[in-house]
């Protein structure tokens, strides 16, 4: 088969595709990774073939300029009561479409991806869930197409809720910003909008079964295999820790909660200085400048591969990002999470509910709450038990190599043989 993987240019959204891309390559299939130019270096560093198309997106610029009303929608936990209210769902859908989807899938990227797909003629297109350009290119060329999730399927969950509420609105209010935008794009290629563009023909889900959202879609579970990009294991990580090791990290695309923590890093580290632990803190240069003096039990590093670090850790404190969270689950490490945006809140809540960690709302993150949370994770054994259950759930799902034959079968079922 010829397979296109596509992601808008954000490392955290692409890295989860690498193990499956290599499983397909190892099985003899041709693979191309199509994205905006900014992702080319990351794709090549993974040993994969990049196809840069269009102009780079402006998603991060849009999010950096958000106002209070938009920020209030950034918690997409399905447990929020507002998630069933039109007054919440309608502006959320409009903002997500205009500030996120249209910017992540800019016109030049869509046109470039369609042009490449027409020339290369893929059998299958696999997209991260926000890169709707992949489904457009697949529909134009008759390829099968699937979504590869890096987190819980919260977008499709709120989409379903929005459509349910939309059907109950008066005719004059039945506007669907996402369908209108995609419909205009598809019209250029002689196609009409269908929900298949949003849902995919099937979904590949890397969440453990207990965290996966049961949305009734055709779903292939797949084990999450940690991949954190180009990595070197440092000397100090090759020896077992002399005392419990704790990782403190903000991930690679942090905002919100990470900024809150950065402003108080010195106090945070002072609060854990007397704990009998080794703190490994991933701090970039700007964050390091915030801390003129580190306690003796804190090791500051700019980057360390989490898939190498976390198996040596007894706990992790982090922002709740999908890659960090999934790698912690794969390592069976209890988690202290201070969620800040979108799906972080759902992951944090469910982690606490299954007994694998604790949640501190970002606004409540202080030196005292950080210290108490870490103390509990290290001293109360039931958190380790919960983390181990999550790890076993993750291991129970098929590896990427085991998913490849299923993808081959589904591709034959869904691609247009007459294209």
ABEGO torsion letter per residue (X at the ends): XBBBBBBBBBAAAAAAAAAAAAAAAAAGBBBBBBBBAAAAAAAAAAGBBBBBBEBBBAAAAAAAABBAAAAAAABABAABAAAABAAAAAAAAAAAAAAAAAAABBAAAAAAAAAAAAAAGBABBBBBAABAAAAAAAAAAGBBBBBBBABBBAAAAAAAAAAAAAAABBAAABBBAAAAAAAAAAAAAGBBBBAAAAAEABBBBABBAAABBBAGBBBBBBBBBBBAEBBBBBAAAABBBABBBBBBBAEAABBGAAAAAAAAAAAAAAAAAABBBBBBBBBBAAAAAABABBBAABBBBABBBAAAAAAABABBBBAGBAAAAAAAAAAGBBBBBBBABEAAAAAAAAAAAAGAEBBBBAAABBAAAAAAAAAAAAABAAAAAAAAAAAAAAAABBBAAAAAAAAAAAAAAABBAAX
